[in-house]
Amino acid sequence: MDRDVKVILNGKEVFGYRGQKILELCAENGIEIPTLCYDPHLTLHGGCSLCLVEVKGARNLVRACAMPINNGMEIQTMTDRVYGARQLALQLLLSDHVGDCRPPCQLACPARGDVKGYVNYAAEGEYRASLEALHDNITLPASIGRICPAPCEEKCRRNFVDEEPVSIREIKRFIGDWGIASGDLGNIPEIKENGKKVAIVGGGPAGVSAAYYLRRMGYAVTLFDKEPALGGMMRYGIPDYRLPQPILQKEIDWILAHGIETRLDTALGRDVTLDELRKSYDSVLLAMGCWKSMPMRVPGEDLKGVLGGINFLYEVNNGRKVDLGSKVAVIGGGNTAMDAARCALRYGAGKVYVVYRRTREEMPAEKMEIDEAMEEGVEFIFLAAPVAVEGNGKVERIVCEKMELGEPDASGRRRPVPTGEQFTLEVDTVIAAIGQGADLTPLPGEMHDGRKVSSDKHFATPMEGVFVCGDLNTGPDIAVAAIGEGHWAAESINHFIQEGVPHRPFECDVVRDDLGPEDFLDEEKQPQEHPVHCPGDVRLSRPFEEYNLGLSEEQVLRDGSRCMKCGCADVHECKLRKFGTDYEADPETFPKGEYSRPQRTVEANKYYLRNMDKCISCGVCVRACSQQAIYSAIDFQHRGMKTLIAPALDRGIEDSTCVFCGQCVQLCPTGALTENSVHGISRPSRSRVVKTICSYCGVGCELNIHVDELTGKIWNVTTDYDSATSMNNGRCCVKGRFAWSFVHSEDRLRKPLIKEKGVFREASWDEALGLVAKKFTGFRDSSGPDSLAFFTSARCTNEENYLLQRFAREVMGTNNVDHCAHL
């Protein structure tokens, strides 16, 4: 075929052949054109409008899948006009897409941990795979599993069934602890260096997370921290009875083992300047956290005996003795206040008050932390706020004003309103745990407004090449949020260094928020598993020893099985979501309203799931069924927004001409058609393809087996329409496509068995084959060769049948060979 058609493609001269489509020419030249309805083995449909390109002289954008090239044609594949048109087409498709891309638990996690993935791996006993899945988004899982307030569990839809979520946090902790106990927290891959360097200032969860993900991308990373050990607030702000430092250190050591350099006892502004770092590194990430305790702004707070909550916990975690006296008042209602109050008890205070200006229901502290503080004897005084600290040179009392709740404020909680009524508490120490701020003195004035660092949504500051993440960027937040910030900042830095522009990855997620208990009435109730409770007096008798020992292995297996596997099974392969992410298409641009089709639910058969809520009417399945499978079992039914794909006359798929060859499932670009997998997670995030021959008959159909890289288990089977070695040309039957689950059967024979006295025992292959040979030859010798007959099968290959007849004739000495079809 002569390539004599000259085309200017994105300013470059290329040649194609007559009749070649623009889409094909672009593919040959390594230019990706998005498309949902196109497949080279099917007739054109042109319905998705994603493959639009700009052709000089054409008034409108043209479809690359349908337009043939012409001599001298000038094509631009990515202009603002093209980008906008593709984005609009995606937003229109997403407006009629009903369901969840990712489960609500994952979207509630600030780090976007693959909750469904690691929980279901754990439920199947695949702990190594679960740990690898965790590390994709969440560093320090054993540590986070101890201290996280678990926003994921609040959104778990198991709450609709049992009024209790899956124990996601405890499962995360179990997996992290399993890795530590096994001495191997995960594979450390060989890293391909890219020659670029990044400095990270701050070794807390945000900085450590960013260092890990940047290092995996090939960057030489140096972590600077003002303290003698990494960990930030996780080390210096959380007591050992909640997070033992050896646990945190082992997880940090594993991250550093990837080849990350550290510079400890090195403070920004004191030992190194920002200008020095900018000159020595390709990018700088600031992740110093919020280490300043916020003042109460009341008279007397400069008296001796008034401490900041973080300052007090810092002393505790460094093992330093703090003289608190016998009575302590802790001001605040967050987890820092709970930690400070409980540590004060452990440091010998006879009476500890927590003074909070709202009620218990409004306290931001985790419920378990409040309950345990009460069990240990902390007295809570609600609806009260300090107005003065009094004493002669040191704290002697604190004056508080009673409050009442008014209208909600910006946080959504009801605003405390002073009543004018005051009371006094006689105390020796006041610990103010009402918030934290950042120390901005080491930073130039152009980077901050005196309260916070200036940054955009991509973590970039006004200084080129300088980024910020974690608490320094957002203000005080939970540790898992800092880990997420570190991850996304690393992605933005990578985009800045490689492409010249900072960019945080866009997240395209269709979300379904209209579900309630009535949608899960068929789910079996199964109570949540909880760690063994340790009484308060026992906890105080071992002041700083960890008392929550987590779930047992049996509990993890049971609780993990409670996961209802929400979210789309095709999330890792869905082309609609991929292109929606690439083109930053907001699914909420157009309201669903009356145009959505919410009544169509999942229909299941033995082999695959069919969810028309996720169908985009691309017609790929219809054309595959009629043009590749040649069965024409399905077609477009109805019109307009009511269009759906189904057999004629609204028959069920089992009553149609469908033979369940699965070609429609393979080619579907969304989650409208997915395999009815025997596994809980459906398609994994990482898989490899193994080419093989179907074992069901002797035809020899070539198959591609998709294997989960983390477990080695088969997940699904596809075929290759373009394989040069395939005789089935991409087609296969129902057995080849779907009947592979026997591979993972618990009853599958994995070793030869020999029966002795009615009982099977395991044997080696040599012993088993030797016994079979002995039986064969013994029968031949005692009864004669003609007493034996051998039958071949169409399920065997030609080579296997050939060897069987040779065995019959040459070894056993008989010509009694036939085909089992004659029986």
C-alpha positions in Angstrom: 0.0 0.0 0.0 1.6 3.2 -1.2 2.1 5.9 1.4 1.9 8.9 -0.9 -0.6 11.1 1.0 1.3 13.9 2.6 -0.3 15.3 5.8 0.8 18.1 8.2 0.0 16.5 11.6 0.5 18.9 14.5 3.0 20.9 12.4 5.0 17.8 11.4 5.0 16.3 7.8 3.9 12.7 7.8 2.7 10.3 5.1 -0.3 7.9 5.0 -2.2 5.9 2.4 -5.3 6.7 0.5 -8.5 6.0 2.4 -6.7 6.0 5.8 -8.6 7.6 8.6 -7.1 10.4 10.6 -7.5 8.3 13.8 -5.4 5.5 12.2 -2.7 8.0 11.1 -2.5 9.5 14.5 -2.1 6.1 16.1 0.8 5.3 13.8 2.5 8.5 14.9 2.1 7.9 18.6 -0.7 10.5 19.1 -3.6 9.3 21.3 -7.0 10.4 20.2 -9.7 9.6 22.7 -12.6 7.4 21.6 -15.3 5.3 23.2 -17.3 4.0 20.3 -14.4 3.1 17.9 -12.9 -0.3 17.4 -10.8 -1.1 14.4 -12.5 -4.5 14.0 -16.0 -3.1 13.9 -17.9 -0.7 11.5 -17.9 3.0 12.3 -20.4 4.4 14.7 -19.2 8.0 15.4 -21.4 8.5 18.4 -19.2 9.5 21.3 -17.8 12.8 19.7 -14.5 12.4 21.5 -12.2 11.9 18.5 -12.8 15.4 17.2 -9.8 17.2 15.6 -9.3 20.5 13.9 -8.6 20.4 10.1 -7.5 23.6 8.4 -10.2 24.9 6.1 -13.0 22.9 7.8 -15.7 25.0 9.4 -16.5 22.5 12.1 -14.3 20.0 14.0 -14.2 16.6 12.3 -14.4 13.1 13.6 -11.0 11.5 13.3 -12.5 8.0 13.3 -14.5 8.7 10.1 -12.6 11.3 8.1 -10.1 10.0 5.6 -6.9 11.9 5.0 -6.3 14.0 1.9 -3.1 15.2 0.3 -2.0 18.5 1.9 -4.4 18.2 4.8 -3.3 20.1 7.9 -4.5 18.6 11.2 -4.3 19.8 14.8 -5.2 17.2 17.4 -5.0 19.4 20.6 -6.1 23.0 20.4 -8.2 24.9 23.0 -11.2 24.3 20.7 -10.6 20.6 20.5 -9.9 20.3 24.2 -13.1 22.1 25.1 -15.2 20.1 22.7 -13.9 16.8 24.0 -14.4 18.0 27.6 -18.0 19.0 26.8 -18.7 15.6 25.2 -17.4 13.8 28.3 -19.4 16.0 30.6 -22.6 15.2 28.7 -21.8 11.5 28.8 -21.1 11.7 32.6 -24.4 13.5 33.2 -26.2 10.4 32.3 -23.9 8.0 34.1 -25.4 6.7 37.4 -23.3 4.9 40.0 -20.1 5.1 41.9 -16.7 5.1 40.2 -14.9 4.6 43.5 -16.6 3.5 46.8 -17.6 6.2 49.3 -15.1 4.9 51.8 -12.2 5.6 49.4 -13.5 9.1 48.5 -13.8 9.9 52.2 -10.2 9.0 52.8 -8.0 12.1 52.3 -5.3 10.0 50.9 -7.7 8.1 48.6 -6.5 4.8 49.9 -7.9 1.8 47.9 -10.0 0.6 50.8 -12.0 -2.0 48.8 -8.7 -3.3 47.5 -6.7 -3.8 50.7 -9.8 -4.8 52.8 -10.8 -7.6 50.4 -7.2 -8.8 49.9 -7.0 -9.0 53.7 -10.4 -10.9 53.8 -8.9 -13.5 51.4 -5.8 -13.9 53.5 -3.7 -12.1 50.8 -1.8 -10.0 53.3 1.2 -9.2 51.1 -1.1 -8.0 48.3 -3.1 -6.0 50.9 0.1 -4.3 52.1 1.2 -3.5 48.5 -2.3 -2.0 47.8 -2.0 0.1 50.9 1.4 1.5 50.0 0.0 2.7 46.6 -1.6 5.6 48.5 -1.0 5.3 52.3 2.4 5.2 53.8 2.9 4.2 57.4 -0.2 1.9 57.5 0.6 0.3 60.9 0.9 3.8 62.4 -2.1 5.3 60.7 -4.1 2.2 61.6 -3.6 3.2 65.3 -4.3 6.9 65.3 -6.6 7.7 62.3 -10.2 8.9 63.2 -11.3 6.8 60.2 -13.4 9.2 58.1 -13.7 6.2 55.7 -15.8 4.3 58.2 -18.3 7.1 58.5 -19.1 6.7 54.8 -19.1 2.9 54.8 -22.4 1.6 53.5 -22.2 -1.3 55.9 -23.7 1.3 58.3 -27.0 0.9 56.4 -27.1 -2.8 57.2 -25.6 -3.3 60.7 -25.3 0.4 61.9 -21.6 -0.4 62.1 -19.0 0.0 59.4 -16.3 -2.4 58.3 -13.4 -2.1 60.7 -11.2 -0.4 58.0 -8.8 1.2 60.4 -8.2 -2.0 62.4 -7.7 -4.0 59.2 -5.2 -1.4 58.0 -3.3 -1.7 61.3 -3.3 -5.5 61.1 -1.8 -5.5 57.7 0.9 -3.0 58.7 1.7 -5.0 61.8 1.8 -8.2 59.7 4.4 -6.6 57.5 6.5 -5.5 60.5 6.2 -8.9 62.2 7.3 -10.7 59.0 10.3 -8.5 58.7 9.4 -7.4 55.2 7.2 -4.3 54.8 7.1 -4.7 51.1 9.2 -5.0 47.9 11.7 -2.2 47.4 12.0 -2.0 43.6 15.0 -1.1 41.6 14.6 2.6 41.0 15.5 4.2 37.7 17.2 7.5 38.5 16.0 10.5 36.5 18.8 12.8 37.4 16.7 15.3 39.3 16.9 16.3 43.0 14.2 17.4 45.4 14.6 18.8 48.9 11.8 18.3 51.4 11.8 20.3 54.6 9.9 18.6 57.4 9.9 14.9 58.2 6.4 14.4 59.4 3.7 12.3 57.6 3.4 14.8 54.7 7.2 15.1 54.1 7.8 11.3 54.5 4.9 10.5 52.2 6.2 13.0 49.5 9.7 11.6 49.8 8.4 8.0 49.3 6.4 8.8 46.2 9.1 11.1 44.7 11.7 8.5 45.2 9.6 5.9 43.4 9.5 8.3 40.5 13.3 8.3 40.3 14.1 11.5 42.2 17.1 11.9 44.5 15.3 13.0 47.7 16.8 14.7 50.7 14.7 15.0 53.9 15.5 17.9 56.2 14.1 18.0 59.7 14.9 20.1 62.8 14.4 17.1 65.2 16.8 14.2 65.8 14.3 11.7 64.4 11.7 11.7 61.7 8.0 11.5 62.3 6.9 15.0 63.0 3.7 15.2 65.1 3.2 11.5 64.8 6.4 11.1 66.9 6.3 14.2 69.1 2.6 14.9 69.4 1.0 11.5 70.0 1.7 9.5 73.2 3.3 6.0 73.1 0.2 4.3 74.5 -1.5 5.2 71.2 1.4 5.0 68.8 4.6 3.2 70.1 7.6 4.9 68.6 9.3 1.6 67.5 6.3 0.9 65.2 6.6 4.3 63.6 10.4 4.0 63.3 10.2 0.7 61.5 7.8 2.0 58.9 10.0 5.1 58.4 13.1 3.0 58.1 11.5 0.9 55.3 10.7 4.1 53.4 14.2 5.5 53.8 15.6 2.1 52.5 14.3 3.2 49.1 17.4 5.4 49.0 16.2 8.6 50.7 18.9 10.8 52.3 18.2 12.6 55.6 19.6 15.7 57.2 18.4 15.6 60.8 18.9 18.3 63.5 18.7 20.8 60.6 16.3 23.7 60.8 15.2 25.9 58.0 16.5 29.5 58.7 18.9 28.3 61.3 21.1 25.7 59.6 20.0 26.1 55.9 18.2 28.8 54.0 15.5 28.5 51.4 17.7 30.2 48.8 20.4 27.7 49.4 18.0 24.8 48.8 16.6 26.4 45.7 20.1 26.7 44.2 21.0 23.1 45.0 17.8 21.3 44.1 15.4 21.2 41.2 12.5 21.7 43.5 11.8 22.4 47.2 8.8 21.1 49.2 8.0 22.7 52.5 6.2 20.4 54.9 7.2 21.7 58.4 3.7 21.3 59.9 2.1 23.4 62.6 4.1 23.4 65.8 3.0 26.6 67.5 0.3 26.3 70.2 -2.4 28.9 69.6 -2.8 31.4 72.5 -6.0 31.6 74.5 -5.8 35.4 74.4 -6.9 35.8 78.0 -5.2 37.8 80.9 -2.6 35.8 82.8 -1.7 33.2 80.1 1.9 34.2 80.4 2.0 32.9 84.0 4.3 30.0 84.9 2.3 26.8 84.6 0.4 27.8 81.4 1.5 25.3 78.7 0.6 24.8 75.1 -0.9 21.4 74.3 1.7 20.5 71.6 4.5 21.8 73.8 3.4 19.6 76.7 3.1 16.5 74.4 6.5 17.3 72.9 8.1 17.1 76.4 6.2 13.9 77.2 7.3 12.2 74.0 10.9 13.2 74.7 10.7 11.5 78.1 11.1 14.7 80.0 9.5 15.2 83.4 7.0 18.1 83.6 5.9 19.3 87.0 2.1 19.7 86.7 1.1 19.9 90.3 -2.0 18.1 91.5 -4.7 19.8 89.5 -4.7 20.4 85.7 -7.1 22.2 83.4 -6.9 21.3 79.7 -8.6 23.8 77.4 -10.0 22.4 74.1 -12.0 19.5 72.7 -9.8 17.9 70.0 -7.6 14.8 70.1 -4.7 16.9 71.2 -6.7 18.0 74.3 -7.6 14.4 75.0 -3.9 13.3 74.7 -2.8 16.1 76.9 -5.5 15.3 79.6 -4.7 11.6 79.6 -0.9 12.3 79.7 -1.4 14.6 82.6 -3.0 11.8 84.6 -0.1 9.6 83.7 2.3 12.2 84.9 0.8 12.1 88.3 -1.9 14.8 88.3 -4.6 13.9 90.8 -7.4 15.8 89.1 -7.6 16.7 85.4 -10.4 18.9 83.9 -11.2 19.3 80.3 -12.9 22.6 79.7 -14.7 22.9 76.4 -17.0 25.7 75.1 -19.5 23.5 73.4 -21.2 20.2 74.3 -19.8 16.7 73.9 -21.8 16.2 70.6 -19.8 19.1 69.1 -16.4 17.9 70.3 -14.0 17.3 67.3 -12.1 14.6 69.3 -12.7 11.0 68.4 -15.5 9.4 70.4 -13.2 6.6 71.6 -10.7 9.1 72.9 -13.4 10.9 74.8 -14.8 7.7 76.2 -11.4 6.4 77.4 -10.5 9.8 78.9 -13.7 9.6 81.0 -13.0 6.0 82.0 -9.6 7.1 83.2 -11.1 9.8 85.4 -10.8 13.0 83.4 -13.6 15.4 84.4 -15.3 17.2 81.5 -16.8 20.6 81.9 -18.9 21.5 78.9 -20.3 24.9 77.8 -17.4 26.8 79.4 -14.6 28.9 78.2 -11.6 30.5 80.0 -11.6 34.3 80.5 -8.6 34.7 82.7 -5.7 32.8 84.4 -4.9 34.0 87.9 -2.0 33.6 90.3 0.9 35.2 92.0 3.7 34.5 89.5 2.4 31.1 88.8 -1.0 29.5 88.0 -3.3 29.2 90.9 -6.8 29.3 89.3 -8.6 29.7 86.0 -11.7 31.8 85.6 -14.3 30.4 83.1 -17.5 31.8 81.7 -20.5 29.6 81.1 -21.7 29.4 77.5 -24.8 28.5 75.6 -25.1 27.3 72.0 -26.4 29.7 69.3 -26.6 29.5 65.6 -24.1 27.3 63.6 -20.8 28.9 62.6 -18.6 28.3 59.6 -17.6 24.8 60.9 -21.2 23.7 60.9 -21.2 23.5 64.7 -23.4 25.7 66.9 -21.6 28.8 68.0 -20.9 29.2 71.8 -22.5 32.4 73.2 -21.3 33.8 76.5 -23.9 33.9 79.3 -22.1 36.3 81.6 -22.1 33.7 84.4 -18.5 32.9 85.7 -16.9 30.2 87.9 -13.4 29.4 89.1 -11.3 26.3 89.0 -8.4 25.9 91.5 -5.6 24.4 89.4 -1.8 24.3 89.3 -1.4 24.0 85.5 -3.3 25.1 82.5 -2.7 23.3 79.2 -4.1 25.2 76.2 -5.0 22.8 73.4 -7.2 25.1 71.3 -5.3 24.9 68.0 -2.0 25.1 66.3 -0.3 27.4 63.9 2.7 27.4 61.7 6.0 29.1 62.4 6.5 31.2 59.3 9.6 33.2 60.4 12.1 31.1 58.2 10.1 32.0 55.1 10.3 35.2 53.0 7.4 37.6 53.3 6.3 37.1 49.7 5.3 33.5 50.5 2.8 34.2 53.3 0.4 36.7 54.8 1.6 36.2 58.4 -0.9 33.4 59.1 -0.5 30.9 56.3 1.6 30.1 53.3 0.2 31.3 49.9 -0.4 28.4 47.6 -2.6 27.3 44.8 -4.5 24.0 44.3 -1.4 22.5 42.8 0.6 23.1 46.0 2.8 25.7 44.3 3.8 28.9 46.1 4.6 32.3 44.6 8.3 31.2 44.5 8.9 29.1 41.4 9.9 25.6 42.2 8.9 25.9 45.8 5.9 23.8 47.0 4.0 23.4 50.2 1.9 20.5 51.7 0.5 19.1 54.8 -0.5 21.1 57.9 1.7 24.0 56.7 -0.6 24.2 53.7 -4.0 23.3 55.1 -3.7 24.1 58.8 -3.9 21.4 61.4 -5.5 18.2 60.1 -5.4 14.5 60.6 -2.3 12.5 59.8 -3.8 10.6 56.9 -4.7 14.0 55.3 -1.0 15.0 55.5 -0.1 11.7 53.8 -2.5 12.5 51.0 -1.1 16.0 50.7 2.4 14.6 50.4 1.4 12.2 47.7 -0.4 14.8 45.6 2.3 17.4 46.1 4.8 14.8 44.8 2.7 14.3 41.7 2.6 18.1 41.2 6.3 18.5 41.6 6.9 15.7 39.1 4.7 17.4 36.6 6.5 20.7 37.2 10.0 19.2 36.7 9.1 17.1 33.7 6.5 19.4 32.0 7.4 22.8 33.4 4.0 23.4 35.0 2.8 22.3 38.5 -0.3 20.1 38.3 -2.2 18.0 40.9 -3.8 15.0 39.3 -7.5 15.6 38.5 -10.0 13.1 40.1 -13.0 12.3 37.9 -15.6 10.5 40.0 -19.2 9.9 39.5 -20.8 9.6 42.9 -24.1 8.1 44.0 -25.3 9.7 47.2 -29.0 8.7 47.0 -28.7 5.3 48.7 -30.1 4.3 52.1 -30.9 1.3 54.3 -33.8 0.4 52.0 -31.4 -0.4 49.2 -29.6 -3.0 51.2 -32.4 -5.1 52.7 -31.1 -8.2 51.1 -27.7 -8.0 52.7 -27.1 -10.4 55.6 -26.5 -8.8 58.9 -23.1 -9.4 60.4 -21.8 -7.5 63.5 -18.6 -5.5 63.4 -15.5 -7.0 65.0 -13.9 -4.9 67.8 -10.6 -5.2 69.6 -10.6 -6.4 73.2 -11.4 -3.5 75.5 -8.9 -2.7 78.2 -10.3 -1.1 81.4 -9.2 2.3 82.4 -7.5 1.2 85.7 -5.5 -1.3 83.8 -4.4 1.3 81.2 -3.3 3.6 83.9 -1.3 0.9 85.7 0.8 0.6 82.6 0.9 4.3 81.8 2.6 4.5 78.4 2.3 0.9 77.2 0.1 0.3 74.2 -3.2 -1.3 75.4 -5.2 -1.6 72.2 -3.8 -4.8 70.6 -6.0 -4.6 67.5 -8.0 -7.4 65.8 -6.9 -11.0 65.7 -6.4 -12.7 62.4 -9.7 -14.5 62.6 -11.5 -11.2 63.3 -9.8 -9.6 60.3 -11.0 -12.4 58.0 -14.5 -12.1 59.4 -14.8 -8.4 59.3 -13.2 -8.0 55.9 -15.8 -10.3 54.5 -18.5 -7.8 55.6 -17.3 -5.4 52.8 -20.1 -5.0 50.2 -17.6 -4.1 47.5 -19.2 -0.8 46.5 -17.9 1.1 43.6 -17.5 0.1 40.0 -15.8 -3.2 39.2 -14.3 -1.6 36.1 -12.8 1.5 37.7 -9.2 0.7 36.7 -10.1 0.1 33.1 -13.1 2.3 32.4 -12.2 4.5 29.4 -14.9 7.0 30.3 -13.3 7.7 33.7 -9.8 7.7 32.1 -10.7 10.3 29.5 -12.8 12.2 32.1 -9.6 12.5 34.2 -7.4 13.4 31.3 -9.7 16.2 30.2 -10.8 17.2 33.7 -14.4 16.7 33.0 -16.7 17.5 36.0 -19.5 15.0 36.2 -21.7 17.6 37.9 -21.5 20.2 35.0 -24.9 19.2 33.8 -27.6 18.1 36.3 -28.9 14.6 35.9 -32.5 15.4 36.9 -35.2 14.2 34.5 -32.6 13.1 32.0 -31.1 10.3 34.1 -32.2 6.7 34.0 -32.2 5.8 37.6 -34.6 2.8 37.4 -32.3 0.5 35.5 -30.5 -1.8 37.9 -27.8 -4.4 37.7 -28.9 -7.6 36.0 -26.8 -10.6 36.7 -26.4 -13.9 34.9 -23.9 -16.7 35.6 -21.2 -15.1 33.6 -21.3 -11.3 33.6 -23.0 -8.3 35.2 -25.1 -5.9 33.1 -25.7 -2.4 34.5 -27.5 -0.1 32.0 -27.0 2.9 34.4 -23.4 2.9 33.2 -24.2 2.4 29.5 -23.2 5.3 27.2 -24.9 3.8 24.1 -21.6 3.6 22.2 -22.9 0.5 20.4 -19.7 -1.4 20.6 -21.4 -4.4 22.2 -24.1 -4.5 19.6 -21.6 -4.4 16.7 -19.4 -6.9 18.4 -22.3 -9.3 18.8 -23.5 -9.0 15.2 -20.1 -8.5 13.4 -17.7 -10.6 15.4 -19.7 -13.2 17.3 -22.4 -13.3 14.4 -25.2 -13.9 16.9 -27.0 -10.6 16.9 -28.4 -11.3 20.3 -28.7 -7.7 21.4 -29.6 -4.3 19.8 -30.7 -0.8 20.6 -34.1 -0.7 22.2 -36.3 2.4 22.6 -35.2 5.9 21.6 -33.7 9.1 23.0 -32.8 9.2 26.7 -34.7 5.9 27.1 -32.4 4.0 24.8 -30.9 0.8 26.2 -29.1 -2.3 24.9 -31.1 -5.5 25.3 -32.5 -8.5 23.4 -35.5 -7.9 21.2 -39.0 -7.7 22.8 -37.5 -7.1 26.3 -36.5 -10.8 26.6 -33.9 -11.9 29.1 -30.4 -12.5 27.9 -30.8 -16.2 28.7 -33.8 -16.4 26.3 -32.0 -14.8 23.4 -29.5 -16.2 20.9 -26.6 -15.2 23.2 -24.0 -18.0 23.7 -22.1 -16.0 26.4 -18.9 -15.7 24.3 -18.1 -12.5 26.2 -16.9 -10.4 23.3 -19.4 -7.6 24.3 -17.9 -7.7 27.8 -14.4 -7.5 26.6 -15.0 -4.5 24.3 -17.3 -2.5 26.6 -15.5 0.8 27.4 -17.3 1.3 30.7 -18.6 -0.7 33.7 -21.9 -1.4 31.9 -20.7 -5.0 31.2 -18.3 -6.7 33.6 -17.2 -10.2 34.4 -19.0 -11.9 37.3 -15.7 -12.4 39.0 -15.2 -15.0 41.6 -13.0 -12.5 43.5 -14.2 -9.7 45.7 -12.3 -6.8 44.1 -13.0 -7.5 40.4 -10.4 -6.1 38.1 -7.2 -5.3 40.1 -5.2 -2.1 39.8 -2.2 -4.0 38.5 -2.3 -7.0 36.3 -0.1 -8.7 33.7 -1.2 -10.7 30.6 -0.2 -14.3 30.0 -0.8 -15.7 26.5 -1.9 -19.3 26.6 -4.1 -21.9 24.8 -7.6 -22.8 26.1 -7.6 -26.2 27.9 -11.2 -27.1 27.2 -11.0 -28.8 23.8 -8.5 -29.6 21.1 -9.3 -26.6 18.8 -6.5 -24.6 20.4 -8.1 -21.2 20.9 -5.5 -18.6 22.0 -6.4 -16.7 25.2 -5.0 -13.8 27.1 -5.1 -14.6 30.8 -5.1 -11.5 33.0 -3.3 -12.2 36.3 -3.3 -10.0 39.4 0.3 -9.0 39.9 -0.1 -8.9 43.7 -1.6 -12.4 44.2 -0.8 -14.3 41.0 -4.5 -15.1 40.7 -6.5 -15.1 37.4 -9.0 -12.3 37.2 -10.4 -12.5 33.7 -9.8 -13.8 30.2 -9.7 -11.9 26.9 -8.8 -12.6 23.3 -6.5 -10.8 20.8 -8.2 -10.0 17.5 -4.8 -9.1 16.0 -2.6 -11.9 17.2 -0.5 -13.4 14.4 -0.5 -16.8 16.1 -4.2 -17.1 16.9 -6.4 -19.4 14.9 -9.6 -18.2 16.6 -9.2 -14.6 15.5 -10.2 -13.2 18.8 -13.3 -15.4 19.3 -13.9 -18.0 21.9 -16.7 -20.0 23.6 -18.3 -19.5 27.0 -15.9 -22.1 28.5 -12.8 -20.4 27.3 -14.0 -17.0 28.4 -15.6 -17.7 31.8 -15.0 -21.2 33.0 -11.6 -20.7 34.6 -12.6 -20.4 38.3 -11.6 -24.1 38.9 -8.0 -22.9 38.8 -8.6 -21.3 42.2 -10.8 -24.0 43.7 -9.9 -25.2 47.2 -10.7 -28.8 46.0 -8.2 -28.6 43.1 -5.5 -31.3 43.3 -2.1 -29.7 43.8 -0.1 -32.8 44.4 -0.4 -36.4 43.3 -2.4 -38.6 45.7 -2.0 -42.4 46.2 -4.8 -44.3 47.9 -3.6 -46.8 50.6 -6.1 -48.7 52.7 -8.9 -46.4 51.6 -7.1 -43.2 52.5 -5.3 -40.8 50.1 -1.8 -39.6 50.9 0.4 -37.1 49.1 3.1 -38.4 46.9 5.9 -37.2 44.6 5.4 -37.2 40.8 8.1 -39.9 40.4 6.3 -42.2 42.9 2.8 -41.6 41.4 3.9 -42.1 37.8 5.9 -45.2 38.8 2.8 -46.7 40.4 0.7 -45.9 37.3 3.3 -47.5 35.0 3.5 -50.6 37.3 -0.3 -51.0 37.2 -0.4 -50.6 33.4 2.3 -53.1 32.7 1.1 -55.5 35.3 -2.4 -55.6 33.7 -0.9 -56.0 30.2 1.4 -58.8 31.3 -1.4 -60.7 33.2 -4.3 -60.2 30.8 -2.6 -59.5 27.4 -2.4 -56.4 25.3 -5.7 -56.9 23.6 -7.5 -56.7 27.0 -6.7 -52.9 27.0 -8.5 -50.2 25.0 -7.5 -46.5 24.7 -9.9 -43.6 23.9 -8.8 -40.2 22.8 -10.8 -37.0 23.1 -11.5 -33.8 21.2 -10.6 -31.9 24.4 -7.0 -33.0 23.8 -4.7 -31.4 21.3 -3.6 -33.2 18.2 -0.2 -33.7 19.8 -1.7 -35.2 22.9 -3.8 -37.6 20.9 -0.8 -38.6 18.8 1.2 -39.4 21.9 -1.7 -41.4 23.4 -1.9 -43.7 20.3 1.9 -44.1 20.3 1.7 -45.1 24.0 -1.1 -47.7 23.2 0.7 -49.2 20.2 4.4 -49.0 21.1 4.3 -49.4 24.9 1.2 -51.4 25.6 1.3 -53.3 22.3 -2.4 -52.9 21.3 -4.2 -51.3 18.3 -7.4 -50.9 20.4 -7.5 -47.1 20.0 -10.7 -45.1 19.3 -12.3 -41.7 19.9 -14.7 -41.2 22.8 -17.3 -39.7 20.5 -18.1 -43.3 19.4 -19.1 -44.3 22.9 
